[in-house]
Amino acid sequence: MRKNLKVIAGGIRLIEGLAPGFLPCCVLQACMTALSPFINIYLSAALVNGLLAGWDMARLLEGVLLMAVLNLVCGGLGAWMERLVNVKQNVLFQQYDWRLDSKMMELSYREVESYEVQALRERIRQMANVNGMGLWNLVNPVKALVNSVFTILFAVAIFCEIFVQCGPGAGALTGFFCSVWASAGLAALILGNVCVNLYTVSRSTKKVFAAYAGLVPINQVYSYYLENYIDTYHSGKDIRLYRQGDLIRSEMGQLLERGRTPMKRLKGIEFRYSGLGSLAGFAMNLSIYLTVGMRALAGLFPVGSIVQYVGGIGQFVSGFTTFAAQITLLNSNVEALEVILQYLGMGKETGKGGLTGRGDSLEKDNLTEKEPEGRGNGSSVGSEGAAGSAGLQLRPAESRSAEPQSMESRYMEPVDVAESLEIEFRGVSFTYPGTESKALDNLSFAIRPGEKLAVVGVNGSGKTTMIKLLCGLYEPDRGEILVNGEDIRELDQEACRKLFGVVFQDFQLFSFGLGQNLAGSRIYDGERARAALEEAGFGARLAGMDLETSLYKDFDPQGVEISGGEAQKIAIARALYRQAPILILDEPTAALDPQAEYEVYEKLNHISENRTAIFISHRMSSCRFCGRILVLDGGRLVQEGSHEELLRDSGGRYFALWHAQEQYYR
């Protein structure tokens, strides 16, 4: 119980943090909503009593007018508070959704890539989809709980006097209903009805949640087909060419069939427990009407008070039933709420320094950031700017106008920092979480300043893993990665990452404008963007487009569909736009034909003149442009040398790879 209260309190703090003032507004709205029916119950009874007592027309009209005014005031305040609550509730859930999504961006890449984190995020989504479990099932019960408390208090205030209005009756039956024993029996019956409702609501709610839990995995697969596959036009070709429609229909039919069992359980639960509650309610209402009616006939109170007492007791029982239901709902929702709090609390130990929160900014020799003279308040354009934000010595470039925005911008151009950056892998080993085989095994090599390096090997040889470690997305299990002799784990994480312009093989483009895709920002430098696209080989397609042209048609019907090869060129241009001193291309030409691949590498060879460049590939075309080649196999460095040196070793791994692809590069 204490644990449940702690989790619920954590959820309430989360709500107040996301939408300050939301809960106080809910309390005021609940008070107005609860008060409204009691105005009518109490004043209706007073008017009936007054009518029987012989009130004149003027006094009756005053009573009717008072009822109308109080209803107007209470209804108006309630409506105003409801509107305020709805506005704040919209803000709450917008902020909540954004908090969940932001958390995925804040976590380390190791956490994001782990199955546990992805499963946790999907569980939150599916629990919310099935029956609103999570924050939604905390907000609504809290509102209903406060409303029920006010309802109980108001109800007790207008019907409690019925228990003390006892006296003699005209006959044995009337005398019994007017006695203290009848009052005690009525109180016991009301409490008994409350207990029955507590039991039925508690049991049924728990069973309903258990039945819904059985629907979560079914709904997860069902949602995948509907939201991530069938509804996306990207999958339309495969569905038609490979006749996947029949398979999908069959799978959906099986899912619906599996969902019928828990749905039948839900209907059975509702029928069984609602029937028990209805019987208890019938017995209580019959006793209430008999007791109140007999006492009114005996003259213990005016006939109009029947409306007051019966209505008050009915509201009391209803309020207690709601109270019990919401308490049970809150307890049943604790597990879902705990998952949310666990997810949002992840990664809080990580600080700013290095990969694990250690270290200071990247300051080593001439890597220290210096403010150029005459720079003023100008800033780099785009999400990262150039390498300057990485802590490198920079010089300002000429002022240019950002296109298409009509605003002045400055950006930083890289100096010959490639001559000052040396990287070394020293005995690096790494194993992915949940696996046993090493992705990298005692890997040692150095990357000299300004060097063009090719890293080749078959799929799964450890090439991409090596880059993930170099970029700080993972930490080595053993060994060190050094930048100018400093362990990368001891350096500032963001500064280190800004040293690299990287194109991974599983890059992502967004359904935004072309220029925004390059800069990662709404504001970008048009000239720089065009230059990057030209250098990446996208110039021919760019001639028929604008930098504001949206990629894909998800949000813009005028958006353009680009091919896989064009997408890769845009990804390369994004890395070039960043102007980082170290360029890393992981399978950058996988979607290109050999001729286009050759042209891209020729351009990249020219582009990377003032940079350190690392080309990762299982295709050999990159090797001819590089002074040194590393050959990986099974996570180990098996060969190292120039293209000519490695070809002399006819028994080596490189010789076999080159001659397997030689026909494409003659």
C-alpha positions in Angstrom: 0.0 0.0 0.0 2.8 2.4 0.9 4.5 1.6 -2.4 1.3 2.3 -4.3 0.9 5.6 -2.5 4.5 6.5 -3.3 4.1 5.7 -7.0 0.8 7.7 -7.2 2.4 10.6 -5.5 5.2 10.5 -8.0 2.6 10.6 -10.8 0.9 13.6 -9.2 4.2 15.4 -9.0 4.8 14.6 -12.7 1.4 16.0 -13.6 2.0 19.2 -11.7 5.4 19.6 -13.2 4.1 19.2 -16.7 1.0 21.4 -16.3 1.3 23.7 -13.2 -2.1 24.6 -11.7 -3.9 21.7 -13.4 -4.7 19.9 -10.2 -6.0 22.9 -8.2 -8.3 23.7 -11.2 -9.6 20.1 -11.1 -10.4 20.5 -7.4 -12.4 23.7 -8.0 -14.2 22.2 -11.0 -15.0 19.1 -9.0 -16.5 21.3 -6.2 -18.8 23.1 -8.7 -19.8 19.9 -10.4 -20.6 18.2 -7.2 -22.6 21.1 -5.8 -24.9 21.6 -8.8 -27.3 18.7 -8.2 -27.7 19.5 -4.5 -28.9 23.0 -5.3 -31.8 21.5 -7.2 -32.4 18.7 -4.6 -32.5 21.1 -1.6 -34.4 24.0 -3.2 -36.9 21.7 -4.9 -37.7 20.2 -1.5 -38.1 23.7 0.0 -40.4 24.8 -2.8 -42.6 21.7 -2.4 -42.8 22.3 1.3 -43.5 25.9 0.8 -46.3 25.1 -1.7 -47.9 22.8 0.8 -47.4 25.4 3.6 -49.4 28.0 1.6 -46.7 30.3 0.3 -48.0 33.1 -1.8 -47.1 33.4 -5.5 -44.4 36.1 -4.8 -42.5 34.0 -2.4 -42.7 30.9 -4.6 -41.4 33.0 -7.5 -38.5 34.2 -5.3 -37.6 30.6 -4.6 -37.8 29.7 -8.3 -35.7 32.7 -9.1 -33.1 31.8 -6.4 -32.9 28.3 -7.8 -32.4 29.6 -11.4 -29.7 32.2 -10.3 -27.8 29.6 -8.2 -27.9 27.1 -11.1 -26.7 29.8 -13.5 -23.9 30.9 -11.2 -22.8 27.3 -10.4 -23.2 26.1 -14.0 -21.3 29.2 -15.3 -18.5 28.7 -12.9 -18.5 25.0 -13.6 -18.4 25.6 -17.3 -15.6 28.1 -17.0 -13.6 25.8 -14.8 -14.2 22.9 -17.2 -12.9 25.0 -20.0 -9.8 25.9 -18.0 -9.3 22.3 -17.0 -9.6 21.1 -20.6 -7.1 23.7 -21.8 -4.6 22.7 -19.1 -5.3 19.0 -19.8 -4.4 19.5 -23.4 -1.2 21.2 -22.3 -0.6 18.4 -19.9 -0.8 15.6 -22.5 1.1 17.6 -25.1 3.9 18.1 -22.6 3.6 14.4 -21.5 4.0 13.1 -25.1 6.9 15.4 -25.7 8.5 14.4 -22.4 8.3 10.7 -23.4 9.8 11.4 -26.8 12.4 13.8 -25.5 13.6 11.2 -23.1 14.5 8.9 -26.0 16.7 11.7 -27.4 18.3 12.3 -24.0 19.3 8.8 -23.3 22.6 7.4 -24.3 22.7 5.6 -27.6 23.6 2.4 -25.7 20.3 2.7 -23.8 18.3 3.7 -26.9 19.6 0.7 -28.9 18.9 -1.8 -26.1 15.9 -4.0 -26.3 14.9 -3.3 -22.7 14.4 0.5 -23.4 12.6 -0.1 -26.6 10.3 -2.6 -24.9 9.6 -0.2 -22.0 8.7 2.6 -24.4 6.4 0.3 -26.5 4.8 -1.0 -23.3 3.9 2.5 -22.3 2.4 3.1 -25.7 0.4 -0.1 -25.8 -1.0 0.2 -22.2 -2.3 3.7 -23.1 -3.8 2.4 -26.4 -5.7 -0.5 -24.8 -7.5 1.2 -21.9 -5.8 4.4 -21.1 -3.5 3.0 -18.5 -0.7 5.3 -17.4 -1.0 9.0 -16.9 -4.6 9.2 -18.4 -5.8 6.7 -15.8 -4.3 8.9 -13.1 -5.7 12.2 -14.3 -9.3 11.0 -14.7 -9.5 9.0 -11.4 -8.0 12.0 -9.4 -10.7 14.3 -10.9 -13.5 11.8 -10.2 -12.1 11.1 -6.7 -12.2 14.7 -5.7 -15.7 15.0 -7.2 -16.9 12.0 -5.2 -15.5 13.4 -1.9 -17.4 16.7 -2.4 -20.5 14.7 -3.4 -20.3 12.6 -0.2 -19.8 15.7 2.0 -22.7 17.6 0.4 -25.0 14.6 0.6 -24.3 14.0 4.3 -25.1 17.6 5.0 -28.7 17.4 3.5 -29.8 13.9 4.6 -28.2 13.2 7.9 -31.1 14.7 9.9 -33.4 11.9 8.7 -31.8 9.6 11.2 -32.8 11.7 14.2 -36.3 12.5 13.1 -38.0 9.7 15.0 -41.3 9.5 16.8 -44.5 7.5 17.3 -46.6 6.2 14.4 -50.3 5.7 13.8 -49.9 1.9 13.5 -47.5 -0.9 14.1 -45.9 -0.7 10.7 -45.7 3.1 10.7 -44.4 3.1 14.2 -41.6 0.7 13.3 -40.5 2.9 10.3 -40.6 6.0 12.6 -38.5 4.3 15.3 -34.8 4.5 16.2 -34.5 0.9 15.1 -35.6 1.8 11.6 -33.0 4.6 11.6 -30.3 2.2 12.6 -31.5 -0.4 10.1 -31.5 2.2 7.3 -28.0 3.3 8.2 -26.9 -0.3 8.2 -28.5 -0.9 4.9 -26.9 2.2 3.4 -23.5 1.1 4.7 -24.1 -2.4 3.5 -24.9 -1.1 0.0 -21.7 0.9 0.1 -19.7 -2.2 1.1 -21.4 -4.3 -1.7 -20.5 -1.5 -4.2 -17.0 -1.3 -2.9 -16.6 -5.1 -3.3 -18.2 -5.3 -6.8 -16.4 -2.3 -8.1 -13.0 -3.4 -6.7 -13.3 -7.0 -8.0 -14.7 -6.0 -11.4 -12.1 -3.3 -11.9 -9.2 -5.7 -11.1 -10.6 -8.4 -13.4 -11.3 -5.9 -16.2 -7.6 -4.7 -16.0 -6.4 -8.2 -16.0 -8.5 -8.9 -19.1 -7.2 -5.8 -20.8 -3.6 -6.9 -20.0 -4.3 -9.9 -22.2 -5.1 -7.5 -25.0 -1.9 -5.5 -24.9 0.4 -7.9 -26.9 -2.5 -8.5 -29.4 -3.0 -4.8 -29.8 0.7 -4.3 -30.2 0.9 -6.5 -33.3 -2.4 -5.2 -34.6 -1.2 -1.6 -34.3 2.0 -2.5 -36.1 0.2 -3.7 -39.1 -2.3 -0.8 -39.2 0.0 2.1 -38.3 3.5 1.0 -39.4 2.8 -1.0 -42.4 -0.6 -1.0 -44.1 -1.1 2.8 -43.7 2.3 3.8 -45.1 2.6 4.1 -48.8 6.2 3.0 -48.7 5.1 -0.6 -48.1 2.5 -0.5 -50.9 4.9 -1.9 -53.5 5.8 -5.0 -51.5 2.2 -5.6 -50.5 1.2 -5.7 -54.2 4.2 -7.4 -55.7 4.5 -10.2 -53.2 0.8 -10.6 -52.5 1.2 -9.8 -48.9 -2.5 -8.8 -48.6 -3.6 -12.4 -48.1 -1.0 -12.9 -45.4 -1.9 -9.7 -43.6 -5.6 -10.5 -43.7 -4.9 -13.9 -42.3 -2.7 -12.5 -39.6 -5.3 -9.8 -38.7 -8.1 -12.4 -38.6 -6.1 -14.5 -36.1 -5.4 -11.5 -34.0 -9.1 -10.6 -33.9 -9.9 -14.2 -33.0 -7.4 -14.2 -30.2 -8.9 -10.9 -28.9 -12.4 -12.4 -28.7 -11.6 -14.4 -25.5 -10.6 -11.5 -23.3 -13.5 -9.4 -24.7 -15.9 -12.2 -23.7 -14.4 -12.1 -20.3 -14.9 -8.4 -20.1 -18.6 -8.7 -20.9 -19.1 -11.5 -18.4 -17.4 -9.5 -15.7 -19.6 -6.5 -16.4 -22.8 -8.5 -16.4 -22.0 -10.5 -13.2 -20.9 -7.6 -11.0 -23.3 -5.0 -12.3 -26.1 -7.5 -11.6 -25.0 -7.9 -7.9 -24.7 -4.1 -7.5 -28.2 -3.6 -9.0 -29.8 -6.0 -6.5 -28.2 -4.3 -3.6 -29.2 -0.9 -4.9 -32.8 -2.1 -5.3 -33.0 -3.3 -1.7 -31.6 -0.1 -0.4 -33.8 2.2 -2.5 -36.9 0.2 -1.5 -36.0 0.7 2.2 -35.2 4.4 1.8 -38.6 5.1 0.1 -40.5 3.2 2.7 -38.7 4.8 5.7 -38.9 8.3 4.3 -42.4 7.9 3.1 -43.7 6.5 6.4 -42.1 9.3 8.4 -43.5 11.9 6.1 -47.0 10.3 6.6 -46.5 10.4 10.3 -45.8 14.1 10.1 -42.2 14.0 11.3 -41.2 16.3 8.4 -42.9 17.9 5.4 -43.7 15.8 2.4 -41.3 17.9 0.2 -38.4 16.8 2.3 -38.8 13.3 0.7 -37.1 14.8 -2.4 -34.3 16.1 -0.2 -33.6 13.0 1.8 -34.0 10.4 -1.0 -32.0 12.5 -3.4 -29.3 13.1 -0.8 -29.0 9.4 0.1 -28.8 8.5 -3.6 -26.0 11.0 -4.2 -24.2 9.6 -1.1 -24.3 6.0 -2.3 -23.3 7.2 -5.8 -20.4 9.2 -4.4 -19.2 6.3 -2.4 -19.4 4.0 -5.3 -17.4 6.4 -7.5 -14.9 6.8 -4.7 -14.4 3.1 -4.4 -14.1 2.7 -8.2 -11.5 5.4 -8.5 -9.4 4.0 -5.6 -9.4 0.6 -7.2 -8.6 2.2 -10.6 -5.7 4.1 -9.1 -4.3 0.9 -7.5 -4.8 -1.1 -10.7 -3.0 1.7 -12.6 0.1 1.7 -10.4 2.0 -0.8 -12.5 1.6 1.2 -15.6 2.5 4.4 -13.8 5.5 2.8 -12.3 6.7 1.9 -15.9 6.3 5.5 -16.9 8.2 6.8 -13.9 10.9 4.2 -14.5 11.3 5.2 -18.1 11.4 9.0 -17.4 13.9 8.4 -14.6 16.4 6.6 -16.8 19.8 8.2 -17.6 19.7 10.8 -14.9 23.1 9.8 -13.6 24.8 10.8 -16.8 26.5 14.2 -16.6 27.9 16.4 -19.3 31.5 15.1 -19.4 32.7 12.3 -21.6 30.6 9.2 -22.2 29.7 8.6 -18.6 29.6 12.1 -17.2 33.3 12.6 -16.5 35.8 15.2 -17.6 35.9 18.8 -18.8 35.7 20.4 -22.2 38.0 19.3 -25.0 41.1 21.5 -24.5 44.4 20.1 -25.8 47.1 22.1 -27.5 45.5 24.1 -30.3 42.1 22.4 -29.8 41.2 25.2 -27.3 38.3 27.4 -28.5 39.2 31.0 -29.1 37.0 33.9 -29.9 38.1 35.5 -33.2 38.6 39.2 -33.2 35.8 41.2 -34.6 33.4 38.4 -34.4 30.7 40.3 -32.6 27.4 38.5 -31.9 27.3 36.5 -35.0 26.6 32.8 -34.7 27.0 29.7 -36.9 24.0 28.7 -39.0 22.4 25.3 -38.6 22.1 22.9 -35.7 25.8 22.4 -35.2 27.5 25.1 -37.2 30.9 24.1 -38.2 33.6 22.5 -36.3 34.0 25.6 -34.2 31.4 24.5 -31.6 33.6 21.4 -31.0 36.1 23.5 -29.2 38.5 24.0 -32.1 40.3 27.2 -33.1 38.2 28.9 -35.7 38.1 31.9 -37.9 34.9 33.7 -39.0 33.8 33.6 -42.6 32.2 36.4 -44.5 28.6 37.3 -43.7 26.1 35.7 -45.9 22.3 35.8 -46.1 20.5 32.7 -45.1 18.3 31.4 -47.8 15.4 31.3 -48.1 15.0 33.2 -44.8 15.8 36.9 -45.2 18.1 37.2 -42.2 21.8 37.7 -41.9 23.9 34.8 -40.6 27.5 33.8 -40.0 29.0 30.4 -40.1 32.4 28.9 -39.3 34.7 27.4 -41.9 37.2 24.7 -40.8 40.8 25.5 -40.8 43.5 22.9 -41.3 42.7 21.2 -38.0 43.2 17.8 -39.6 46.9 18.4 -39.0 46.4 18.7 -35.3 44.1 15.7 -34.6 45.5 12.2 -34.0 43.3 9.3 -33.0 44.4 6.0 -31.5 42.6 2.8 -30.7 44.7 1.0 -28.0 43.6 -2.6 -27.2 39.9 -1.9 -27.7 37.4 -4.8 -27.2 33.7 -4.5 -27.2 30.7 -6.8 -26.9 27.1 -5.7 -27.4 24.8 -6.1 -24.4 23.0 -9.4 -24.5 25.5 -11.1 -26.7 28.5 -13.3 -26.1 30.7 -12.9 -29.2 33.0 -9.9 -29.3 32.2 -7.3 -32.0 35.7 -5.9 -31.6 38.6 -7.9 -30.2 41.8 -6.2 -29.0 41.8 -3.6 -31.8 44.8 -1.3 -32.0 45.7 1.2 -34.6 46.4 4.9 -35.0 44.8 7.5 -37.4 47.4 10.1 -38.4 46.5 13.7 -38.7 45.0 14.5 -42.1 45.1 10.8 -43.2 42.6 9.2 -45.6 41.9 5.8 -44.2 39.8 2.9 -45.6 38.4 0.3 -43.3 37.2 -2.8 -45.1 35.8 -6.2 -44.3 32.7 -8.3 -44.9 29.4 -7.5 -43.1 29.7 -8.1 -39.4 33.4 -7.7 -39.2 33.2 -4.8 -36.7 33.5 -1.7 -39.0 30.4 0.1 -37.9 31.0 -0.8 -34.2 34.4 0.8 -34.4 32.8 4.1 -35.6 30.1 3.9 -32.9 32.9 3.7 -30.3 34.9 6.5 -31.9 31.8 8.8 -31.9 31.2 8.1 -28.2 27.9 6.2 -28.8 29.4 3.3 -26.8 32.2 2.8 -24.4 34.9 0.1 -24.9 34.7 -2.9 -22.6 38.5 -2.9 -22.5 41.2 -0.6 -23.9 41.2 3.1 -24.7 40.4 5.4 -27.6 42.6 8.5 -27.5 42.3 11.9 -29.1 45.7 13.6 -29.0 46.7 11.3 -26.2 43.6 12.0 -24.1 41.1 9.2 -23.3 37.9 10.1 -25.1 35.9 9.1 -22.0 37.5 12.0 -20.1 36.6 14.6 -22.7 33.5 16.6 -23.2 30.9 14.4 -25.0 29.4 17.1 -27.2 32.7 18.6 -28.1 34.0 15.2 -29.1 31.1 14.4 -31.3 31.3 17.7 -33.1 34.7 16.7 -34.4 33.0 14.2 -36.7 30.8 14.5 -39.8 29.4 11.0 -40.1 27.2 9.2 -42.6 26.0 5.9 -41.2 24.5 3.2 -43.4 21.2 3.4 -41.6 20.9 7.2 -41.7 17.5 8.9 -41.5 16.1 11.8 -43.6 13.0 13.7 -42.5 9.9 14.9 -44.3 11.1 18.5 -44.0 12.6 20.8 -46.5 15.9 19.8 -48.3 17.8 22.6 -46.6 16.5 21.8 -43.2 17.5 18.2 -43.6 21.1 19.3 -44.2 21.3 21.8 -41.3 19.0 20.1 -38.8 17.5 23.6 -38.3 14.8 25.8 -39.8 17.6 28.4 -40.4 20.3 27.4 -42.8 22.8 28.9 -45.2 21.6 28.5 -48.7 24.9 28.9 -50.4 26.6 26.4 -48.1 23.8 23.9 -48.5 23.9 24.1 -52.3 27.7 23.7 -52.2 27.4 20.6 -50.0 24.8 19.1 -52.3 26.9 19.8 -55.4 29.9 18.2 -53.8 27.9 15.1 -52.8 26.8 14.6 -56.4 23.2 15.8 -56.0 23.7 18.8 -58.3 21.7 17.4 -61.3 18.6 16.7 -59.2 19.0 20.0 -57.3 18.6 21.9 -60.5 14.9 20.8 -60.6 14.3 21.5 -56.9 14.4 24.2 -54.3 16.0 24.0 -50.9 12.6 24.5 -49.4 11.2 21.5 -51.3 9.9 18.9 -48.8 11.3 15.4 -49.0 8.5 12.8 -49.3 4.8 13.5 -49.1 4.1 12.8 -45.4 3.2 16.4 -44.7 3.4 18.2 -48.0 1.5 16.9 -51.1 4.1 18.7 -53.2 6.9 16.9 -51.6 9.3 14.8 -53.8 10.1 11.1 -53.6 13.8 10.5 -53.8 15.6 7.3 -54.7 17.8 5.4 -52.3 20.9 6.7 -54.1 19.7 10.3 -53.9 19.0 9.9 -50.2 22.5 8.7 -49.7 23.9 11.8 -51.5 21.8 14.0 -49.3 23.1 12.3 -46.2 26.7 12.8 -47.5 25.8 16.5 -48.1 24.5 16.7 -44.5 27.9 15.6 -43.2 29.7 18.0 -45.5 27.5 20.9 -44.5 28.6 20.4 -40.9 32.2 21.1 -41.9 33.7 18.9 -39.2 37.4 18.2 -39.3 37.0 14.5 -39.4 34.8 13.0 -42.1 33.5 9.4 -41.6 31.5 7.6 -44.2 30.0 4.3 -43.3 29.0 2.4 -46.5 28.2 5.8 -48.1 27.6 4.4 -51.6 25.7 1.2 -50.8 22.7 2.3 -52.9 24.8 3.5 -55.9 25.9 1.7 -59.0 29.6 1.3 -59.5 29.9 4.3 -61.9 28.0 6.6 -59.6 30.1 5.2 -56.7 33.3 6.0 -58.5 32.1 9.6 -59.2 31.1 10.1 -55.5 34.5 8.9 -54.2 36.3 11.1 -56.7 34.4 14.1 -55.2 35.0 12.9 -51.7 38.7 12.5 -52.3 38.8 16.2 -53.3 36.4 17.3 -50.5 38.4 15.7 -47.8 41.7 17.4 -48.6 41.8 19.4 -45.4 40.2 16.8 -43.3 40.9 13.4 -41.8 38.7 11.0 -43.7 37.7 7.5 -42.8 35.9 5.4 -45.4 34.1 2.3 -44.1 33.0 -0.2 -46.7 32.8 -3.8 -47.7 33.2 -2.6 -51.3 36.7 -1.9 -52.5 36.2 1.3 -54.6 37.1 3.5 -51.6 40.5 1.9 -51.2 42.1 3.4 -54.3 41.8 6.9 -52.8 43.2 6.1 -49.4 46.8 6.0 -48.4 46.2 3.3 -45.8 43.8 0.4 -45.5 42.7 -1.5 -42.4 41.2 -5.0 -43.0 38.9 -6.2 -40.2 37.7 -9.8 -39.9 35.7 -11.0 -36.9 36.3 -7.9 -35.0 40.1 -8.1 -35.3 42.6 -6.2 -37.4 44.0 -8.8 -39.7 45.8 -6.7 -42.3 47.1 -3.1 -42.7 48.8 -1.3 -45.5 48.4 0.5 -48.8 46.3 -0.9 -51.7 49.5 -2.1 -53.5 51.1 -3.6 -50.4 48.0 -5.6 -49.5 47.5 -6.9 -53.1 51.0 -8.4 -52.9 49.8 -10.8 -50.2 47.9 -13.3 -52.4 46.9 -15.3 -49.3 45.6 -12.3 -47.4 42.0 -11.3 -46.8 42.2 -8.1 -48.8 43.4 -9.9 -51.9 40.4 -12.2 -51.8 38.0 -9.3 -51.3 39.5 -7.2 -54.1 39.5 -9.9 -56.7 35.9 -10.9 -55.8 34.9 -7.3 -56.9 37.6 -6.5 -59.4 35.3 -6.8 -62.4 33.4 -3.7 -61.2 36.4 -1.4 -61.0 38.3 -2.2 -64.3 
